[in-house]
């Protein structure tokens, strides 16, 4: 929490993951996890964007794709793979293959 007070994006991402999964004695709380991951993404965390997209997949695919794209631009291989999955599911096999290459 000390790192969060100075605006450390990775600290917000880590605590968001703890709330998401109920790790290290932190109670599982999806709403709190979403808030922390959103803050992390706002501060520029690549992992924050990727994990926020994971939370959006079942709710809002447009937002999920947006956050995966930002994470992929930032260098996240997981985001690139997941963009391929979304493109494959939408029938854009050529673009999906490009993400997976």
Helices and strands as residue ranges (DSSP letters): G 4-6, H 9-21, H 30-42, H 46-56, H 61-73, H 77-89, H 93-100
